[in-house]
Amino acid sequence: MRIRIRAYAAALLCAGLLAGCVVAPAPYYAPYAAPGYVVVPAPPPPPRVEVVGVAPAPGYLWISGFWGWGGARYVWHPGRWEHPRPGYIWVAPRWEPHGGAWRERPGHWRRR
């Protein structure tokens, strides 16, 4: 009886520990990727059509949505309104072919 209880407790403990395990695909390895850039093996899907509503206040800038890499697949990041930054311009994110793969150039504010 005592052995049966210990075996049952051990089985429950193992099941509890294994329940927290997650199996995820390995990241795409690209030795030629520059720091800060994401390189993936497939091109992004075409951009989604977005409905641009009314700006929350005069002078706001619409920043279009884009496809980003979510570790195992492309993920859509919807567009948004942002207050412009004086002396800066918005450079939209883009994907570029790079050595048989695709490299993401993140969007950022650039000084004029």
C-alpha positions, -999 to 999 in steps of 0.1 A, spaced: 0 0 0 27 24 10 47 16 -22 16 22 -43 11 57 -27 47 66 -33 45 55 -69 13 75 -74 28 106 -58 59 103 -80 38 99 -111 18 131 -101 50 150 -95 64 140 -129 32 148 -147 32 182 -130 67 190 -140 62 179 -176 30 199 -179 51 230 -178 73 220 -207 68 237 -240 82 225 -272 89 253 -297 106 253 -330 143 262 -330 150 298 -341 163 304 -376 200 307 -374 216 333 -397 253 339 -390 253 369 -414 226 388 -396 237 421 -382 229 428 -345 193 442 -341 181 426 -373 158 396 -378 166 372 -406 140 346 -417 138 320 -445 106 331 -462 93 364 -475 65 382 -455 29 380 -466 14 410 -485 5 440 -463 -31 440 -449 -55 466 -459 -62 489 -429 -89 513 -423 -74 546 -411 -97 563 -388 -97 599 -376 -65 612 -359 -69 615 -321 -57 651 -323 -45 675 -351 -10 669 -364 -9 632 -355 9 608 -379 -5 575 -391 21 547 -389 10 518 -411 9 482 -398 36 457 -408 45 421 -406 70 413 -379 86 380 -371 71 362 -340 98 336 -336 81 309 -357 59 328 -381 50 363 -393 27 383 -370 7 414 -381 13 446 -361 -16 469 -367 -11 505 -377 -14 533 -351 -15 571 -346 16 587 -331 24 623 -322 52 635 -345 86 641 -329 99 676 -338 131 673 -359 125 637 -368 109 617 -396 94 582 -394 112 555 -414 88 526 -419 99 490 -412 107 469 -443 118 434 -453 148 430 -477 160 399 -495 194 390 -480 215 360 -490 186 336 -497 166 348 -467 147 379 -456 161 406 -433 138 429 -413 148 465 -410 128 478 -380 109 511 -382 124 540 -363 125 578 -359 154 594 -378 167 629 -372 161 652 -403 
